[in-house]
Amino acid sequence: MAGTISDIKKLDYDIYKYSSYSSSYLPENIREDNPSNQTSRWSSNTNTPPQYLVLKLERPAIVTKIKFGKYEKTHVCNLRKFKILGGLEEERMVLLFEGGLRNDSVPETFNLKHRTNSGELLPIKFIQIVPLLSWGPSFNFCIWYVELLGIEDSMFILSNLRKYNMLREVEIVRLFLKHCRQQGYVNSFSALQEETGVKLEDEKMTELHETLVNRGDFKKTEEMLVGFIENGLMDNYLERQEYKPQWSLQLTPENEPRPGRRGGHQLIIDPMTSTIYLYGGWDGNEDLSDLWSYDVKTNRWTLIHERSELLDGPTPRACHKMVYDTRNSQIFMLGRYLDSASRTEENINSDFYLYNTITKTWFLICNDTSQVGGPQLVFDHQMCIDVDKQTIYVFGGRILEPKNEEETTGQYRYSGLFSYHISTNTWAHILVDCEHPTASSPYVQSIRSRVTHSMLFHHKHRKLYIFGGQRGKDYMTDFLIYDVNTNELSNMTPENNNTDTKNVPQSGFTQRATIDCEKDEIYVLTSLSKEKERRDLNINSFWLFSLSKKEWCCVYKSEHSNGENCYQKSQNTCHEPCPRYAHQIVYDTTNQVHFLFGGNPGTNSNVRLDDFWVLRLEKPNRGNILRYCKYLLRKQEYEEITKNDPLSAILYLQTKLYDIIDHSDPVQLKEFHKLASLLFKSDTVDGETEPTSLLTCPLASTASASAPVGGNKHKQQRADDDGHKEEENLAKVMRVESPKSVEEADTSSISSMSSSDCSQNQPQQGAAAQQPPEKLEGNSSAANSTVPQKPNAAKDGDGGRAAIEANAPTPSTSRSSGGMARNRAIDQQFEMKIRRCLLFNKLVDLMPEALCQPKKNISDFVLL
């Protein structure tokens, strides 16, 4: 019976090649898992790249996972960063994984890419492991044990090999079709497409190419793009764009009340009413017990009460935690910090409070949760609520004990994971701390607890996400997942977690996290460390973790010096919050903005902050991408009109281009002025004929007398570069990232067209496509086809090219005015064709890849 993707087993392999080895640390050693033997490893002879091991499977297989064994102790030669490649041939391998190992003794298993971009299973026979960095930067690389897991059932692999080879064949044909269309090999294009039945692209993209490149119908092209955007064809591109962060200080009228300076307070938000609640904290002199509400819609703070203890509520406190029950409009509060002088037997009780936001009343649920199966008194813990199941989860935090007991042991104790069921008023101890007396029992689940960590609940995934934090002097970097339905605890390794601090939030710095369950995104703000010895870096950074991609990315990182402005009432001079700890942040899922309040800047023991900030994370939307596409189209049409009819170009500039530019934006206004300057460019420089546009010189050398030579060629290259940079700059202003790869990749292929290719096939539409009488006489009758036509005498690609070159106009040696004008028109039309092709490539790069022509070109694989 043929295997399936679930039939995973250990795969046999041989050491096929290696870069080097040292002493007795042979490559063969990685086939045996012997963690207690320090010599049972491969070690490179140097750390100079490239260092690698190539493994060869006995037969092609679908390799889904790779497992790395380790030595029983940490080792400086362990791989901190590496990549893995694979393929059916040694010379043609693709990237399967890039990441890193933790420097510990725990084996790690990684998922490998085992499907093509189109979703087909990817058979491979060779695996290459490439070390990039060891935990000791100056040390050689070592690998202790490697195990490959996958499917090698012969019938299953044979079937997938056939599918894979058919897929490769289709892609090869598509590359040829793209090349034929770009080079104008019409007969070859039609014959290849008819014989193979392979389509270059979706019919909508073919129609776009015909409309834009061949007919030059910019109005119709714009209408088509509007339809594409409205139908969501560019939504995937928009989703891939990075967030642009925008901090703003949320000021309220001076005569209205607002919370004072504090740290260690709590913020929660009611997403239904867009109301933020703030309670307590430490103002630098005493704990607070005031309760505030903030209406996001009206930008107004309201003091609900100043002292909750006078209303049967909690006593003043800091370092507590709160959650909001949206179903019943209730706030739950647990935990607090006590200084050492206050830690007496009668004071150390874990009181648990409820506040009803409708009746505005407090209720003491329990005077001490540790007496009813809940946690002891803790601080710096985390709380989440599962509204659907009416369950609260409490994890971590340091347990406060009487002063004499803590001094006797000299060690801190940490709290495990608890759940509280609201309806039944019952607690459950789900996971005990790893040092709990019962943790050694095989029937008890344990977890390594911590403080200053993050814990978030995803109500759709039904999971708790726990990461970061500190335990004693250890800064935690693990990412834990607890499934509340199955009670399973797992450790997730992000796909791009190569333990490089550039790719993940730094441990040990104060972090505040939020979650957007609709987007499957976790947001983390890291700021100042509580540890004085780590305050040399005044850095705020905001991170995003994609739960779907399992990847971290840094949205922004900014160094900020703590000046007096940060502590004054008037903080208008600050463009972002200064680094701090003991602050709080909440996420408004309705408006998709973050709110930050207060904290400790770490410069003075008595100074606290009362600044209130809003963070907006913005991505380009459909309106932005439409404006960008219109700008590209109208810019191209304007440049074509400028060459032939300057008067019409002035009108076009004053209407069509004027409408698409935001004239209140200095950068866009500057770009608009640059476009206007094209009208005033001189046609002649040093007696040589030059086009009026900045971008009109041919990209390929031709026999034309008007081709740039000497210094003019370098001048044109600079103009082309400047033009490309201008488009990129304007794209950023319009909040759209300009596609780069396609234009760069396709230029070499497109620019290999001779001017005669275009001269034989240019459409005759509009002022921009006007041709002199001499040129019209030699036009082919099929000039308006999807791909540039060759003369009818052409029988195949090579013959057609030869015929075109033979019939191409030859420059006059006397440089007559008629010959010069004719050659100049040919070159302009040739360059116009190239520009349209490049514009088409840039536009389709915004569309789903499955609908478009291949991104690569045949020329990418041909080196002479």
Number of C-alpha atoms within 10 A of each C-alpha: 7 12 14 12 11 8 12 18 14 14 17 15 18 14 17 15 13 17 15 17 19 14 10 12 20 17 28 13 20 22 18 14 18 18 19 11 11 14 16 24 27 25 25 26 17 16 20 11 11 11 19 21 21 21 23 21 20 13 17 21 27 25 29 21 20 18 15 18 21 29 24 15 12 14 17 16 21 26 24 23 20 18 17 22 21 28 19 20 11 17 9 10 17 15 14 20 20 19 20 26 23 20 19 14 14 16 16 15 17 18 14 22 20 20 16 12 11 9 8 14 21 23 24 24 20 26 27 23 20 21 25 21 22 23 21 14 13 13 16 23 28 25 24 25 23 20 18 21 21 20 22 26 18 15 12 17 23 16 11 18 20 11 15 18 11 12 14 12 14 17 16 15 18 22 19 19 27 23 20 20 20 21 24 24 23 25 20 19 20 14 13 18 17 11 8 11 11 15 16 23 17 12 12 13 18 18 14 22 22 18 20 22 26 23 22 25 16 17 14 14 21 19 11 16 19 18 12 16 17 14 10 14 16 22 19 13 18 20 12 10 15 16 17 13 13 14 16 16 19 15 14 14 9 8 6 9 13 17 21 11 19 28 27 27 26 24 22 21 26 19 15 12 12 15 16 20 22 22 26 28 28 23 23 16 11 12 20 21 23 21 18 19 22 19 15 16 9 8 11 15 20 15 14 14 16 15 17 20 14 11 13 13 17 23 16 18 21 26 22 22 24 22 23 24 20 16 10 12 14 19 20 21 21 24 28 24 22 20 8 13 8 13 18 14 10 8 12 20 22 21 20 18 20 21 19 15 16 9 9 11 14 20 15 15 14 16 13 17 20 15 12 13 15 19 26 22 25 29 24 23 27 26 23 20 24 20 15 10 11 15 19 20 23 23 29 31 29 22 20 26 22 16 15 11 11 16 11 8 9 8 10 13 22 26 30 25 23 20 23 19 16 14 9 9 11 14 20 15 16 18 22 23 21 17 16 16 9 14 16 12 9 8 8 11 18 21 20 17 25 28 23 26 28 23 24 21 24 20 15 9 12 14 20 19 20 19 21 24 24 18 20 11 7 11 18 20 18 16 15 17 19 17 16 17 9 9 12 11 17 12 13 13 19 20 17 18 21 22 20 15 10 12 15 20 24 19 20 23 27 25 30 22 21 21 22 16 15 10 10 16 19 19 22 21 21 24 27 25 24 18 11 10 8 12 17 9 15 18 19 22 18 20 20 22 20 16 14 9 12 15 17 22 17 19 17 15 13 13 12 16 12 16 11 8 13 22 17 12 11 11 16 14 9 15 13 19 24 25 27 28 22 30 26 20 23 21 24 21 18 10 11 12 15 18 22 21 25 27 26 27 26 20 13 9 10 12 17 28 24 22 24 17 20 19 20 17 14 15 17 20 15 17 12 17 24 21 19 25 20 22 22 17 21 20 19 19 21 26 23 25 22 25 21 18 15 18 12 14 21 15 13 18 21 12 11 15 20 15 12 16 19 14 13 8 11 11 17 20 16 14 16 20 10 14 17 18 13 19 19 11 13 12 13 11 9 6 7 14 17 20 20 22 23 19 23 22 26 24 26 18 15 16 14 20 19 23 20 20 13 7 9 15 15 12 12 19 15 13 17 17 11 14 15 15 13 17 18 17 18 22 22 15 17 23 20 25 21 20 16 12 13 20 20 12 17 23 18 15 18 23 22 16 22 23 28 23 24 26 28 26 26 27 23 17 14 13 14 20 19 18 19 12 9 12 16 14 8 15 18 16 12 17 21 18 14 19 25 25 27 28 21 12 10 18 14 15 18 12 14 23 22 13 17 23 15 11 13 18 20 14 16 14 8 8 12 11 10 12 19 18 15 22 26 20 22 27 28 25 26 27 23 26 28 24 23 19 22 20 21 19 22 21 21 20 22 20 20 14 16 11 16 19 22 18 16 16 22 15 15 11 7 7 5 2
